[in-house]
C-alpha cells in the first residue's frame, strides 16, 4: 500500500490527503514525513518484522507512525488510546512489541504494563516527530509484496481475549479497489472519519479509499451527534463511514425533519436496520451503502453498490470472494434459510493470513476450508445477503432465538430512552430471559415504556427486566459489550406485573 502513497505524491503531491478541520496535509508532505519517520525508526533500532504499538487518535500523527512503521519494514499494531496498563501489557506480551509510540505520556503505566522492560515507551506529537526527523534522509521504501503482513489489528475482545488479526498488503489494496468502485468514490470526495483509526473500518473504508483514488480524509477526534452537521458543512465532506449505533443515534437525533443541505452524498458501513436506513436517507439525503464484513475477511465481502443494491440487505458478494450460508454440518443452505455465514477468497492474500501466534484459533475458524464468521444470515433468490445477527449475541428464550437489535430499536423510539442494550440473562425455566438496559433521558416511567414496547414487539420479545444505567458499555467502535452488560450495575425492575394479561 505504500507504493500508492508514492504514486499519489508524484501525481498530485499538493492535493490534500487530510483536509480540515485544521491545516491540510498534502499527499507529498505526508509521503516525505513517512519516509523520514522510517529512517528515524531504524535509528531507534527497529528491524524488519518488529512489531510496534501505535497508540494515537484521529490525527495526522497516526498516519505518520502507522505508515512509517510499514516503511521501516516493521509491523504496526494500532491500539486503543484509552486502554488500561493491563490491556497494554497484554498487547505487548502477545504481539512481542519492542516499541510503543503514543500521543501521550504512558510512562506511568509502564511498570505494570511491561515490568520486564522489553518494550520502549515514547511519547510523541506532530511537532516532536518533526523535530526528531528534521534533516534525516528519506528511507527507501520496501518492495510491495502482496503477502507481506503490514498490520496486526486486535479484535475488540467482547467475547474473550483480543486476537491479533494479521492483514496482508494485498488485503488493504483489494478493499480500497472494491469500496471505491462500489460507491463511485473519486478524487473529489472527502471522507469524514470519526471512528477510531486503530480500527479496520476507517482504515479499510476511508484511508484505503484515499490511497486508491486520491480523495481526502476529514479527521475528527470522535463521533459527536451535536457537531456532526457543522463539521460536515465546514469541511466539505461528501461521505462518512459508520457502524450501526452511529446511524441509530443520527436517526433518533434528526427525526423526521430534514436538516439543511450538507454536501454529504453517501455513507458506508455495517449495522443499519431498515427503519434507520430509511430515515437516514430521508433526513440526511445520503445514500446508505450497507455492507457485511469483518476485520478477518478483508473488511467487506458483500455490499450494496451503486450498480446493484437491495434495501434491507447487506448487499451482493464481491467478485473475489465466495460467500455461503451453512448449517451446523457445514452444508450450504438454499435461499431463504438462515445459517452461519462462511467465506472463501478467490484471490490470494485478500483476507487475513490468520490470528497472530494463535494457530489453534486460526484452525478453529477455518472448518472445511471455509472461514466461519460466527454470524447468521440468509440469501434471497437474487443473491443478496441478509444479516441476522451474531450467534453469540442472540437471546435464546423458551426455544426462540431473538435478536437484540429489534428490541433495542423499539426501545430507542421511546422519547425517554437515550440509549439501550438488550441482553439475555440466565433463567431456570426459559433458559434465558430478556433484560433491557436503558439510559434514560429525564424520568423513565416503566409502565409507559412497557406500553410503548407492547405496540411494537410480539409478546415473546418483550423484556422481562429493566435496568437503568448511566451509560451502555461499548467498545471504541460503538459495539455493545453484551457479556459485561449481563451483570447488573444499577436498579433492576421486574416488568412482568406491568404486562397486559400478566
Secondary structure as UniProt FT lines:
FT   HELIX           2..12
FT   TURN            13..14
FT   STRAND          16..18
FT   STRAND          25..26
FT   HELIX           27..43
FT   TURN            44..45
FT   TURN            48..49
FT   STRAND          51..55
FT   HELIX           60..71
FT   TURN            72..73
FT   STRAND          75..78
FT   TURN            81..82
FT   HELIX           85..95
FT   STRAND          99..102
FT   HELIX           107..113
FT   TURN            115..116
FT   STRAND          120..123
FT   HELIX           126..133
FT   TURN            134..135
FT   TURN            146..147
FT   STRAND          149..154
FT   STRAND          164..168
FT   HELIX           169..183
FT   TURN            187..188
FT   STRAND          190..193
FT   TURN            197..198
FT   HELIX           200..201
FT   HELIX           202..207
FT   HELIX           208..213
FT   STRAND          216..219
FT   TURN            225..227
FT   HELIX           228..235
FT   STRAND          239..243
FT   HELIX           244..254
FT   TURN            255..256
FT   STRAND          266..270
FT   HELIX           274..284
FT   STRAND          287..292
FT   HELIX           295..297
FT   TURN            298..299
FT   STRAND          302..303
FT   TURN            311..312
FT   STRAND          316..317
FT   TURN            319..320
FT   STRAND          321..326
FT   TURN            328..329
FT   TURN            335..336
FT   STRAND          339..345
FT   TURN            348..349
FT   STRAND          354..355
FT   TURN            356..357
FT   HELIX           359..364
FT   HELIX           367..369
FT   STRAND          371..379
FT   TURN            381..382
FT   STRAND          384..390
FT   TURN            391..393
FT   STRAND          395..397
FT   TURN            398..399
FT   STRAND          400..402
FT   HELIX           404..412
FT   TURN            415..416
FT   STRAND          417..427
FT   TURN            428..430
FT   STRAND          431..440
FT   HELIX           446..454
FT   TURN            455..456
FT   HELIX           459..461
FT   STRAND          465..468
FT   TURN            476..477
FT   HELIX           482..485
FT   STRAND          492..494
FT   HELIX           496..498
FT   TURN            500..501
//
